[in-house]
């Protein structure tokens, strides 16, 4: 069975980056920040590649909405093994619906039966762009998928829930958001990195409207209060319990 898959990805700051705030623009200061593909999106790319490999045929496409610098992120996905990529030029904001509309406008013109997202982006943690895109496309959506199998014109999805695994079957075309589980992402080989330079990467203006969300201020988390030593040995236990009850109010 041949099945083409499109994976929607996002360029985010490296999760180990120390973020600095640009007070003048109420945004992150990008100076010296390393950017990567959102880790959950890497699970989705891996899922798409395994689906293609199991079928023995098909194509894996990457799609992102972002600035010109997002080409680097797409190239990393191409190095993993994706076949082509499309960059919708625009400026992402905290308004996930703007991103979803841009992606849906592009996907509406394609007959790709399966669209994958990471379950969430590592920077804003909204978990909404995938379901929003599915709604705009009038496709069924299954979120938090740890693994899936194709079953004819349907896809059988597995989701981890408290106390077990939930199995959801939906008809194709469908949208899935992938989370950590079965699809540990592969490393790009040197051959893959070199091949990625020659794979098609199309750029075009995004069909995105204006953001309805305005970020007025950003602030750092409050500094942690210094620790207190209440004593040593068994004699300190009573004082510790008193402080936990009367000051911390956790007992």
Secondary structure, 3 states (H helix, E strand, C coil): CCCCEEEECCEEECCCCCCCEECCCCEECCCCCCEEECHHHHHHHHHHHHHHHHHCCCCEEEEEEECHHHHHHHHHHHHHCCCEEEEEECCCCCCHHHHHHHHHHHHCCCCCCEEEEECCCCCCCCCCHHHHHHHHHCCEEEEEEEEEEEECCEEEEEEEECCEEEEEEEECCEEEEECCCCCCCCCCCHHHHHHHCCCCEEEEECCCCCCCCCCCCCCCCCCCCCCCCCCCCHHHHHHHHHHHHHCCCCC
